[in-house]
């Protein structure tokens, strides 16, 4: 899954070289809307490819779902922290 900086999200979350950690927590909630929308569109395309049999690597579906969950978790963590 491509990241805004051109990298690929193929690493385990929390690893020392996890690109998600470097950009998502520094972004405001408004700035997270664009990667979230792009990720949801990517997930839709992956599901379509899966349905038509064109998807080579079905693990990409899980990665896309996890990436979306992480993007949704960042603002939720902030809301909990600010209480």
C-alpha positions as a Markdown table, in Angstrom:
| # | Residue | x | y | z |
|---|---|---|---|---|
| 1 | Unk | 0.0 | 0.0 | 0.0 |
| 2 | Unk | 1.6 | 3.3 | -1.0 |
| 3 | Unk | 2.1 | 6.0 | 1.5 |
| 4 | Unk | 2.0 | 9.8 | 0.9 |
| 5 | Unk | 5.8 | 9.9 | 0.9 |
| 6 | Unk | 6.0 | 7.3 | -1.8 |
| 7 | Unk | 7.0 | 4.4 | 0.5 |
| 8 | Unk | 5.2 | 1.1 | 0.8 |
| 9 | Unk | 3.3 | -0.1 | 3.9 |
| 10 | Unk | 4.6 | -3.7 | 4.2 |
| 11 | Unk | 6.3 | -3.6 | 7.6 |
| 12 | Unk | 4.9 | -4.7 | 10.9 |
| 13 | Unk | 3.3 | -1.9 | 12.9 |
| 14 | Unk | 5.5 | -0.7 | 15.7 |
| 15 | Unk | 8.8 | -1.8 | 14.1 |
| 16 | Unk | 11.7 | 0.7 | 14.3 |
| 17 | Unk | 11.3 | 1.5 | 10.6 |
| 18 | Unk | 7.5 | 1.6 | 10.5 |
| 19 | Unk | 6.7 | 4.5 | 8.1 |
| 20 | Unk | 3.2 | 4.8 | 9.6 |
| 21 | Unk | 4.6 | 6.0 | 12.9 |
| 22 | Unk | 6.6 | 8.8 | 11.3 |
| 23 | Unk | 3.8 | 10.6 | 9.5 |
| 24 | Unk | 0.4 | 9.8 | 11.0 |
| 25 | Unk | 0.8 | 11.0 | 14.5 |
| 26 | Unk | 2.3 | 14.3 | 13.3 |
| 27 | Unk | -0.8 | 15.0 | 11.1 |
| 28 | Unk | -3.9 | 16.9 | 12.3 |
| 29 | Unk | -7.3 | 15.2 | 12.1 |
| 30 | Unk | -8.1 | 17.2 | 9.0 |
| 31 | Unk | -4.9 | 16.1 | 7.3 |
| 32 | Unk | -5.7 | 12.5 | 8.0 |
| 33 | Unk | -8.9 | 12.8 | 5.9 |
| 34 | Unk | -7.0 | 12.6 | 2.5 |
| 35 | Unk | -5.0 | 9.4 | 3.3 |
| 36 | Unk | -8.1 | 7.8 | 4.8 |
| 37 | Unk | -10.2 | 8.5 | 1.7 |
| 38 | Unk | -7.4 | 7.2 | -0.6 |
| 39 | Unk | -7.1 | 4.1 | 1.6 |
| 40 | Unk | -10.8 | 3.4 | 1.4 |
| 41 | Unk | -10.8 | 3.8 | -2.3 |
| 42 | Unk | -7.8 | 1.5 | -2.5 |
| 43 | Unk | -9.7 | -1.1 | -0.3 |
| 44 | Unk | -12.7 | -0.9 | -2.7 |
| 45 | Unk | -10.4 | -1.5 | -5.7 |
| 46 | Unk | -8.8 | -4.5 | -3.9 |
| 47 | Unk | -12.2 | -5.9 | -3.1 |
| 48 | Unk | -13.2 | -5.5 | -6.7 |
| 49 | Unk | -10.1 | -7.2 | -7.9 |
| 50 | Unk | -10.7 | -10.0 | -5.4 |
| 51 | Unk | -14.2 | -10.5 | -6.7 |
| 52 | Unk | -13.1 | -10.6 | -10.4 |
| 53 | Unk | -10.1 | -12.9 | -9.6 |
| 54 | Unk | -7.5 | -10.3 | -10.6 |
| 55 | Unk | -6.0 | -9.9 | -7.2 |
| 56 | Unk | -2.6 | -11.7 | -7.0 |
| 57 | Unk | -1.9 | -11.2 | -3.3 |
| 58 | Unk | -5.0 | -11.5 | -1.0 |
| 59 | Unk | -2.9 | -10.4 | 2.0 |
| 60 | Unk | -3.1 | -6.9 | 0.6 |
| 61 | Unk | -6.8 | -6.8 | 1.7 |
| 62 | Unk | -5.7 | -7.3 | 5.4 |
| 63 | Unk | -3.0 | -4.7 | 5.1 |
| 64 | Unk | -5.5 | -2.2 | 3.7 |
| 65 | Unk | -8.0 | -2.9 | 6.4 |
| 66 | Unk | -5.3 | -2.5 | 9.1 |
| 67 | Unk | -4.0 | 0.7 | 7.6 |
| 68 | Unk | -7.5 | 2.2 | 7.6 |
| 69 | Unk | -7.9 | 1.1 | 11.3 |
| 70 | Unk | -4.7 | 2.8 | 12.2 |
| 71 | Unk | -5.7 | 6.0 | 10.5 |
| 72 | Unk | -9.0 | 5.9 | 12.4 |
| 73 | Unk | -7.2 | 5.1 | 15.7 |
| 74 | Unk | -5.0 | 8.2 | 15.7 |
| 75 | Unk | -7.9 | 10.8 | 16.2 |
| 76 | Unk | -9.6 | 8.4 | 18.7 |
| 77 | Unk | -6.4 | 8.2 | 20.8 |
| 78 | Unk | -6.2 | 12.0 | 20.8 |
| 79 | Unk | -9.9 | 12.3 | 22.0 |
| 80 | Unk | -9.2 | 9.8 | 24.8 |
| 81 | Unk | -6.0 | 11.6 | 25.8 |
| 82 | Unk | -7.7 | 15.0 | 25.9 |
| 83 | Unk | -10.4 | 13.9 | 28.3 |
